[in-house]
Amino acid sequence: MVAGSAGKQSTVGDVMQRRSFCKTALAAAVAAALPGCGSESETAVETGRRIPAISKDGAEVSIESAAVQELGESLDGRLFLQANDGYTTAKRVWNGMFDDRKPALVVQCANTADVVNAVNFARERDLLVSVKCGGHSLPGKSTADGGMMIDLSPMRSVDVDTAALTMRADGGCLLAHLDQASLAHNLLTTTGIVSHTGCGGFTLGGGFGRTDRKMGLAVDNLIEATVVTAAGNVVRASEDENPDLLWGLRGGGGNFGIAVEFVYRLHPFNPNYYGGMLTYALDRDFLDFYAELHETLPDEANVEPQFIPSEDGTRIALVEVTWSGDHAAGEKALAPLTRFPGLKSGSLGVHSYLALQTSADDFLGYGRQYYLKSGLLEELTPAALDVIEDFAPRDRLYASWFQHLGGQSARVAADATAYVHRDAAFNFGIMYVGDDPAQNDLARTQVREFYSALEPHMMGFYTNLNEDSEKKTWGNYSANYPRLVELKNKYDPTNLFRLNANIKPTV
Ligand SMILES: Cc1cc2nc3c(=O)[nH]c(=O)nc-3n(C[C@H](O)[C@H](O)[C@H](O)COP(=O)(O)OP(=O)(O)OC[C@H]3O[C@@H](n4cnc5c(N)ncnc54)[C@H](O)[C@@H]3O)c2cc1C
């Protein structure tokens, strides 16, 4: 259905159009009566008008309104043009730095058939397509001026199969939906650290979290997916069906189509974990201690120092500790953390995992200004620690932190999935979070300074967090890149899905 226009006066033409599209209006009235379905009145798109848009190669094009109207009518979900009520909300993404982007149309898909219709519409008109699940792309890849946003947010159902230890999730789910559904059965799969992140981008790019060292990355737990390809075909990918596509979806991002369904492997997990937050004086002794400790920690341990700017110049490290296993074993294995003399405050104990998984949700909420650079470290060499010691605690606009990798995720061969960086022991992130756009330039400069100093020590980057030039992106896929190009040629030869860590087709 097509959404209505705010405050627009009715003309005779409008009235006639409304009549001729009474099915749409009726559906809207029904939708408006249902909780959470929106309350805007519906109207038809003005006939004869052409809607300006951008092609996938960046050219200015226009779309016939009758075609848009037809698309809207074909949907169980909703279609928004810029003049429609609800457009501003529908186009919203997480990073406020991209609030000013205006897609020509937003298609909110209610099911796979809607996604197929939207993809066919875009391909036939050569439109620039962005795909939105949770809208958390740091560099704003899920929105584009003049593009067609395919928004999966209405597709959020999850089913857990406790016998098979699997979870099926729609392609528009947030990580909160996965955590809630699985933890209700004392089961879990690896998800990320902020619960309003989308499972779509998260899973297809790799998927780190508090349990990857024990359970593997999200891509290692992805056992099946259903994808709408650029040709509009609905293709299932599993070890038995199209295994080449499953391989590519495990780290190749949104390059091969729109995933409308994921099936994950689940692991037994106690919803009350052992761990907590510890605060240390940040100095070289602490950094050396962390580097040594990491070498000795079992897979169950996830230990992640964060460095935040402090107004009084105090140098502190906040260390988040999560143990994915038996509590008594955790207490023993993590004891060196509480014995270290630099400890200033905090303790370890038993806490709710669901509460931990949502603890950063408000601070990292929708609409703030964000800028991030990050990279993967194979080890904490003295030279890398020098840089971190120098930049981390400065009185700057950014925070920085370690994401603890390795363990189970490092035991998978680099060519077993498209996600290649199996030797990475850490991801190191540097991020600005603010509310004043006037600070953005300074913040970006400061983040880049830190990143440039640390980049020579990095082995590559996580495509879900970092953006770089085409050449660096291709190089970052490393030895897996040629196989990814073959898959791109097969499933998206015209590069319809290009707003991502893009793999260039060669056909
Ligand atoms: C606050 C925050 C916390 C984060 N924490 C973590 C973390 O703990 N671990 C981690 O690994 N990463 C983390 N990330 C990075 C995160 O994985 C990426 O930003 C990811 O792209 C977000 O997915 P999304 O669906 O919300 O993004 P969107 O902006 O909706 O999509 C990003 C891109 O993913 C692709 N895409 C999304 N859904 C689909 C789909 N169903 N089918 C095909 N393509 C799709 C598209 O190419 C799209 O451009 C975090 C990001 C943020 C902003």
The ligand as an SDF file (V2000), in Angstrom:
LIG
                    3D

 53 58  0  0  0  0  0  0  0  0999 V2000
   25.5950    0.3640   17.9980 C   0  0  0  0  0  0  0  0  0  0  0  0
   26.2570   -0.7010   17.1770 C   0  0  0  0  0  0  0  0  0  0  0  0
   26.7470   -1.8320   17.7880 C   0  0  0  0  0  0  0  0  0  0  0  0
   27.3520   -2.8350   17.0220 C   0  0  0  0  0  0  0  0  0  0  0  0
   27.8420   -3.9320   17.6540 N   0  0  0  0  0  0  0  0  0  0  0  0
   28.3520   -4.9310   16.9220 C   0  0  0  0  0  0  0  0  0  0  0  0
   28.7900   -6.1250   17.5400 C   0  0  0  0  0  0  0  0  0  0  0  0
   28.7230   -6.2930   18.7430 O   0  0  0  0  0  0  0  0  0  0  0  0
   29.2910   -7.0900   16.7510 N   0  0  0  0  0  0  0  0  0  0  0  0
   29.3680   -6.9640   15.4010 C   0  0  0  0  0  0  0  0  0  0  0  0
   29.8050   -7.8930   14.7430 O   0  0  0  0  0  0  0  0  0  0  0  0
   28.9720   -5.8350   14.7840 N   0  0  0  0  0  0  0  0  0  0  0  0
   28.4620   -4.8340   15.5090 C   0  0  0  0  0  0  0  0  0  0  0  0
   28.0620   -3.6850   14.8980 N   0  0  0  0  0  0  0  0  0  0  0  0
   28.2330   -3.5480   13.4520 C   0  0  0  0  0  0  0  0  0  0  0  0
   27.0350   -4.1510   12.7490 C   0  0  0  0  0  0  0  0  0  0  0  0
   27.2470   -5.5340   12.5930 O   0  0  0  0  0  0  0  0  0  0  0  0
   26.8560   -3.4940   11.3780 C   0  0  0  0  0  0  0  0  0  0  0  0
   26.6430   -2.1200   11.5440 O   0  0  0  0  0  0  0  0  0  0  0  0
   25.7010   -4.1210   10.6170 C   0  0  0  0  0  0  0  0  0  0  0  0
   25.7560   -3.7300    9.2740 O   0  0  0  0  0  0  0  0  0  0  0  0
   24.3790   -3.7260   11.2070 C   0  0  0  0  0  0  0  0  0  0  0  0
   23.3580   -4.4490   10.6370 O   0  0  0  0  0  0  0  0  0  0  0  0
   21.9410   -3.7610   10.3650 P   0  0  0  0  0  0  0  0  0  0  0  0
   21.1120   -4.7820    9.7290 O   0  0  0  0  0  0  0  0  0  0  0  0
   21.4560   -3.0890   11.5930 O   0  0  0  0  0  0  0  0  0  0  0  0
   22.3800   -2.6250    9.3670 O   0  0  0  0  0  0  0  0  0  0  0  0
   21.6380   -1.9430    8.1310 P   0  0  0  0  0  0  0  0  0  0  0  0
   22.1430   -0.5460    8.1340 O   0  0  0  0  0  0  0  0  0  0  0  0
   20.2040   -2.1790    8.1560 O   0  0  0  0  0  0  0  0  0  0  0  0
   22.2770   -2.7210    6.9320 O   0  0  0  0  0  0  0  0  0  0  0  0
   23.6430   -2.5880    6.6380 C   0  0  0  0  0  0  0  0  0  0  0  0
   23.9540   -3.3280    5.3640 C   0  0  0  0  0  0  0  0  0  0  0  0
   23.7840   -4.7140    5.5920 O   0  0  0  0  0  0  0  0  0  0  0  0
   23.1640   -5.3180    4.4700 C   0  0  0  0  0  0  0  0  0  0  0  0
   21.9220   -5.9570    4.9310 N   0  0  0  0  0  0  0  0  0  0  0  0
   21.2440   -5.7350    6.0730 C   0  0  0  0  0  0  0  0  0  0  0  0
   20.2480   -6.6080    6.1950 N   0  0  0  0  0  0  0  0  0  0  0  0
   20.2790   -7.3890    5.1100 C   0  0  0  0  0  0  0  0  0  0  0  0
   19.5160   -8.5010    4.6600 C   0  0  0  0  0  0  0  0  0  0  0  0
   18.5190   -9.0160    5.3900 N   0  0  0  0  0  0  0  0  0  0  0  0
   19.8470   -9.0640    3.4790 N   0  0  0  0  0  0  0  0  0  0  0  0
   20.8620   -8.5850    2.7330 C   0  0  0  0  0  0  0  0  0  0  0  0
   21.6260   -7.5450    3.1240 N   0  0  0  0  0  0  0  0  0  0  0  0
   21.3410   -6.9690    4.2940 C   0  0  0  0  0  0  0  0  0  0  0  0
   22.9970   -4.2580    3.4350 C   0  0  0  0  0  0  0  0  0  0  0  0
   24.1040   -4.2850    2.5680 O   0  0  0  0  0  0  0  0  0  0  0  0
   23.0300   -2.9790    4.2290 C   0  0  0  0  0  0  0  0  0  0  0  0
   23.5670   -1.9090    3.5150 O   0  0  0  0  0  0  0  0  0  0  0  0
   27.4550   -2.6810   15.6290 C   0  0  0  0  0  0  0  0  0  0  0  0
   26.9760   -1.5320   15.0190 C   0  0  0  0  0  0  0  0  0  0  0  0
   26.3780   -0.5560   15.7730 C   0  0  0  0  0  0  0  0  0  0  0  0
   25.8850    0.6820   15.1090 C   0  0  0  0  0  0  0  0  0  0  0  0
  1  2  1  0
  2  3  1  0
  2 52  2  0
  3  4  2  0
  4  5  1  0
  4 50  1  0
  5  6  2  0
  6  7  1  0
  6 13  1  0
  7  8  2  0
  7  9  1  0
  9 10  1  0
 10 11  2  0
 10 12  1  0
 12 13  2  0
 13 14  1  0
 14 15  1  0
 14 50  1  0
 15 16  1  0
 16 17  1  0
 16 18  1  0
 18 19  1  0
 18 20  1  0
 20 21  1  0
 20 22  1  0
 22 23  1  0
 23 24  1  0
 24 25  2  0
 24 26  1  0
 24 27  1  0
 27 28  1  0
 28 29  2  0
 28 30  1  0
 28 31  1  0
 31 32  1  0
 32 33  1  0
 33 34  1  0
 33 48  1  0
 34 35  1  0
 35 36  1  0
 35 46  1  0
 36 37  1  0
 36 45  1  0
 37 38  2  0
 38 39  1  0
 39 40  1  0
 39 45  2  0
 40 41  1  0
 40 42  2  0
 42 43  1  0
 43 44  2  0
 44 45  1  0
 46 47  1  0
 46 48  1  0
 48 49  1  0
 50 51  2  0
 51 52  1  0
 52 53  1  0
M  END
$$$$
